[in-house]
Each structure stands twice: as C-alpha cells, then as structure tokens.
Amino acid sequence: MPNQLLQGDCCELYPPVKDKSIDLAFVDPPFNIGYDYGEDEYEDKLSPYDYQVWCANWMNQLYRKLKDDGTFWLAIGDEWAAELKVMAREVGFHLRSWVVWYYTFGVNSPKKFTRSHAHLLYFTKHKTRFTFNPDAIRVPSARAVVYKDKRAKPDGRLPDDTWIIRPQDLPEGFPADGDMWSIPRICGTFKQRQEGAANQMPEQLLGRIIRACSNEGDIVHDPMAGTGTTLAVAKKLGRQFLGFELSEKFAGMCRKRVRGARPGDPLDGPIPQGG
C-alpha cells in the first residue's frame, strides 16, 4: 500500500500493512511535554506510564513492518530520549548513532536555558545488514578546505559527532563534518512554514536521512506524518511513501503538500552545514 496517506491512529492502522515491507521509517512523535498542537485529537500530557505504553505499542508494530535490513529514525526531546532509546533496544533495534540536531531560533524559556536542539536516534533492525549510502551525504573535509592538505580525500568525508556552543560564537568550532547538525528550525515566519502547523521538520534534515538510509524506489514511512515533510521529501527524492496522520486537519494539509511535490524537485530551505 505505498504512496498513500491514511488518516487515523497509527496503532490501529498498522495491522493491515504487510510485515517486513518498509525500508525506512522516520518518527517524530509528540514529546509528551504538554505542547498545544491546536487539535483535539492530540494529548501531549499523558502519564509517564501511559506514554511509555503507547510508545511501546507503535514501536513494536513498526518493528514488525520494517524489512529485516530496515532503518528507523526517532526524533525526540530531552525529556524522553533516554527512555525511548532503552525501549527501542528492548524491542530489538540496534542504535547506530545518536545525532544532536542543533537548530537556530531556539524555543525561549524564562526559567531554563533556551532549547535549541533535538535528538535524532538512528536505529537499524539488523546489527550489520542495512542501507547506508555514504557518497550521498559526504561533506567537505576541513583538511582539504581549510588546510589545503593534499592528503585529504577529494570526495570529502562523512558527517560525525561533535559538541558546540553556538556557530556564531565559535564558527571555527562548528565543522561541516560534525554529527551535530546545524539546520534552522521552521519558525512561524518562515516561508516554508505550512499554515496552521504546530511543528514542522525542515526538508533538508529529512533529505539527509532519506538519502543516507534508503534507495530510489524504497518505501519511506512516517506514522505521525503531520504536515507531510517526510512524505514530500521522499517523493522528491524518488522514493515511495506511506504515511499515517491522526488529525483530519493535518492529514488534509499533508495530502495537498504531497500532491504538489514532484520527483526531482529541489528541497525547501537552506542546505544544512555539512551538505
């Protein structure tokens, strides 16, 4: 059932999906922090027990639907990153990378440090057998660009991990080849923002993930599709897609956005530091 967006609860929509049919899944669930999505369907303040039961439900079903060499990316905030990482391991997933997505235009809070990052946990179903396309996401090597070292590989290197303060405070300390990805958050004033969207992932962020962890023609899945970023990017990059969305309003926005996307279209937004 590829190239569809189904409206409803992902936990109820999974059973008809064929087991071992999905190549890549990206999941950006509610963070359970009391966020107001503006939709009655969402409840973002479950008890810790109920939230974990719900996450275990969709995660176990997702595991069954992924191919044996499939990949699963999870976007999550500080509050539940550790718990869901452990849960994914108990389900059977293998953690390959814990990426920190640093974004500009962080969410201000008067009583704590401004939130300017999210966690992107990269899992595979099989420990050694999975899709990873290094040449699709290589970035310029500092050795070549900065130091003009002839020993540098001409095709660049893969992004890797790093810690940083802020790019504007320490520009030489935020390398293009880091696995702390500096990509702007989609704020309400940005032209890419879908009207009425509560949260929206940047297309360039999904582009890096989809290029790296799937091939053309593969099925890319998002069980909480929101405004359709994952599905639109998958279509632009020549992949098939399958999405679920609980909200009738967001499902309508998602369908419209996906219909407007064409294979080969450029991705919206600035290219992230690091390619």
QUIRA-V449296 format. One record per residue. N is the residue number from 1. PSI is psi in whole degrees, -180 to 180 (NA if undefined). BURIAL is + if it has 24 or more other ideal C-beta (glycine too) atoms within 12 Angstrom, else -. Layout:
N:PSI:BURIAL + N:PSI:BURIAL
This chain:
1:49:- + 2:168:- + 3:47:- + 4:153:+ + 5:116:+ + 6:135:+ + 7:124:+ + 8:-178:+ + 9:126:- + 10:-36:+ + 11:-27:- + 12:-21:- + 13:-17:+ + 14:-41:+ + 15:-42:- + 16:-17:- + 17:134:+ + 18:134:- + 19:146:- + 20:46:- + 21:-11:+ + 22:135:+ + 23:-42:+ + 24:132:+ + 25:138:+ + 26:125:+ + 27:123:+ + 28:80:+ + 29:166:+ + 30:139:+ + 31:-2:+ + 32:48:+ + 33:15:+ + 34:23:- + 35:139:- + 36:106:- + 37:-8:+ + 38:13:- + 39:134:+ + 40:-21:- + 41:-28:- + 42:137:+ + 43:105:- + 44:26:+ + 45:58:- + 46:161:- + 47:154:- + 48:-40:- + 49:-50:- + 50:-38:- + 51:-43:+ + 52:-37:- + 53:-44:- + 54:-45:+ + 55:-40:+ + 56:-35:- + 57:-57:+ + 58:-33:+ + 59:-40:+ + 60:-40:- + 61:-41:+ + 62:-42:+ + 63:-42:+ + 64:-31:+ + 65:-21:+ + 66:145:+ + 67:162:+ + 68:-27:- + 69:24:+ + 70:167:+ + 71:146:+ + 72:123:+ + 73:136:+ + 74:125:+ + 75:127:+ + 76:156:+ + 77:180:+ + 78:-37:- + 79:-32:- + 80:7:+ + 81:-47:+ + 82:-45:- + 83:-42:+ + 84:-27:+ + 85:-46:+ + 86:-42:- + 87:-45:+ + 88:-39:+ + 89:-41:- + 90:-32:- + 91:-32:+ + 92:-1:- + 93:156:+ + 94:124:+ + 95:125:+ + 96:-37:+ + 97:148:+ + 98:98:+ + 99:138:+ + 100:120:+ + 101:106:+ + 102:131:+ + 103:148:+ + 104:169:+ + 105:52:- + 106:164:- + 107:116:- + 108:143:- + 109:133:- + 110:-12:- + 111:11:- + 112:174:- + 113:144:- + 114:129:- + 115:119:- + 116:29:+ + 117:161:+ + 118:164:+ + 119:135:+ + 120:103:+ + 121:123:+ + 122:112:+ + 123:154:+ + 124:153:+ + 125:-36:+ + 126:143:- + 127:-34:- + 128:-12:- + 129:111:- + 130:167:+ + 131:127:+ + 132:120:+ + 133:88:- + 134:-36:- + 135:-18:- + 136:-13:+ + 137:17:+ + 138:150:+ + 139:159:+ + 140:140:+ + 141:133:+ + 142:-33:+ + 143:-37:- + 144:-45:- + 145:-45:- + 146:-49:- + 147:-5:- + 148:37:- + 149:121:- + 150:-14:- + 151:-11:- + 152:145:- + 153:129:- + 154:-24:- + 155:8:- + 156:-164:+ + 157:171:+ + 158:150:+ + 159:147:+ + 160:-176:+ + 161:152:- + 162:161:+ + 163:148:- + 164:159:+ + 165:-85:- + 166:144:- + 167:-40:+ + 168:-22:- + 169:-30:- + 170:69:- + 171:-35:- + 172:-11:- + 173:3:- + 174:80:+ + 175:151:+ + 176:-21:+ + 177:28:+ + 178:157:+ + 179:11:+ + 180:102:+ + 181:123:+ + 182:99:+ + 183:130:+ + 184:141:+ + 185:149:+ + 186:98:+ + 187:169:- + 188:-24:- + 189:-5:- + 190:144:- + 191:-22:- + 192:-13:+ + 193:128:+ + 194:130:+ + 195:128:- + 196:0:- + 197:135:+ + 198:-48:+ + 199:148:+ + 200:125:+ + 201:144:+ + 202:140:+ + 203:-35:+ + 204:-31:+ + 205:-47:+ + 206:-32:+ + 207:-43:+ + 208:-44:+ + 209:-45:+ + 210:-39:+ + 211:-42:+ + 212:-37:+ + 213:16:+ + 214:167:+ + 215:162:+ + 216:137:- + 217:-16:- + 218:159:+ + 219:120:+ + 220:132:+ + 221:140:+ + 222:110:+ + 223:-8:+ + 224:70:+ + 225:-20:+ + 226:-124:+ + 227:1:+ + 228:19:+ + 229:-50:+ + 230:-46:+ + 231:-40:+ + 232:-43:+ + 233:-41:+ + 234:-45:+ + 235:-44:+ + 236:-32:+ + 237:13:+ + 238:22:- + 239:161:+ + 240:167:+ + 241:155:+ + 242:123:+ + 243:150:+ + 244:148:+ + 245:125:+ + 246:-44:+ + 247:128:+ + 248:-39:- + 249:-51:+ + 250:-34:+ + 251:-40:+ + 252:-41:- + 253:-41:+ + 254:-47:+ + 255:-44:+ + 256:-43:- + 257:-42:+ + 258:-39:+ + 259:-33:- + 260:-12:- + 261:146:+ + 262:143:- + 263:132:- + 264:-10:- + 265:146:- + 266:152:- + 267:145:+ + 268:153:+ + 269:167:+ + 270:146:- + 271:130:- + 272:150:+ + 273:126:+ + 274:6:+ + 275:NA:+
